[in-house]
Amino acid sequence: MRAIWKGAVSFGLVNVPVRLFAATEENDIRFHQVHRADGGRIRYKRTCSVCGEEVGFDSIAKGYETSDGQLVILTDEDLDKLPVATSHEIDVVEFVPSSQVDPILFAKSYFLEPDAKAAKPYALLREALVETERMAIVRVALRQKETLAVLRVRDKTIVLQTMLWPDEVRKAEFPVLDTEVELRPQELKMAASLVESMAADFEPEQFTDSYRAAVVELIEAKVERGESAQLVEDEKKPAAGKTGEVIDLLTALQRSVDRARGGTVAQAGAGQDGAGQDGAGGSGSAASASGNNAASGSNEAGAAPKKAARKAPAKKAAAKKAPAKRAAAKTTAAAQAPAKKAASKSA
């Protein structure tokens, strides 16, 4: 898990450095909206209801509609002037009995992990909450927004549970509940007996999402029967993975680099490997290492084949010049030979 926030729990003079981790995740199956006929993705455009034109993100502002129908537009400049909470401290306001905190107020759960040097004060706070059967009411700033939360204990971990503000909980106003209902003692006794007959200890592990399991089974069955098609992407985006092969991140990055360079990296790497096989053992090892580095996708490896590709023509040119030099040397030697013979005769 990755920490999403770092700070400290502060109560009294005690300060406990902690890191915050999301305690829950959603495992719902997510679907794309596609065109039934050809499988194309359905995209939504941001259009203006007044002029009908498509609007980019840089032209979008926040608008608030008042109760009398007026529209107030808030720009980024307006919002930047507002005070934001940036404190990295979980400030304990008070400790309250756990039974007094209505679970309807609970929002999102986070695990608190202490720093290595803060294990003792962390354990001290945890055991104090357990011993007194209380929760700590705290204020904390997450994503520059202050929120109300509680600290409670789950196993050996202190959990920070964000809470809704009181005015965010609706009132249950159902007139039928105001009607007086007469309950006979026999009915109450029978209902209590039924509850006791179904009593058990709560073990959440024994409950599973049967709907999600059924959807997964349905999808797998369709794949096995061949009732699947390649997802059609937008024309503006490169259609990756059309062959159905699984591409890891490293391979995708290397292919992207090769495509951007017009395939020069792969060709240069192949040329180096060939030179290594035909040449001496030392140069072959160096070329092979360069080829391996090119496959790893690093910048240095990418640079090596380029240099080799640039030097190759120079070597070829040198090779072409070599026969010419030899031919010139032979011609000169042939011309000088008769002159030497004539000199010797005259002597």
FENDA-V249685 format. One record per helix or strand of 3 or more residues. SS is the DSSP state (2 for helix, 1 for strand). FROM is the first residue (numbers start at 0). TO is the last residue. If there is no record, write none. Layout:
# FENDA-V249685
ss=SS from=FROM to=TO
ss=SS from=FROM to=TO
This chain:
# FENDA-V249685
ss=1 from=4 to=10
ss=1 from=13 to=21
ss=2 from=56 to=58
ss=1 from=61 to=64
ss=1 from=70 to=73
ss=2 from=75 to=79
ss=1 from=88 to=96
ss=2 from=97 to=99
ss=2 from=102 to=104
ss=1 from=105 to=113
ss=2 from=115 to=131
ss=1 from=133 to=141
ss=1 from=144 to=153
ss=1 from=156 to=162
ss=2 from=165 to=167
ss=2 from=174 to=177
ss=2 from=184 to=196
ss=2 from=203 to=205
ss=2 from=209 to=223
ss=2 from=248 to=259
ss=2 from=263 to=277
ss=2 from=280 to=295
ss=2 from=298 to=345
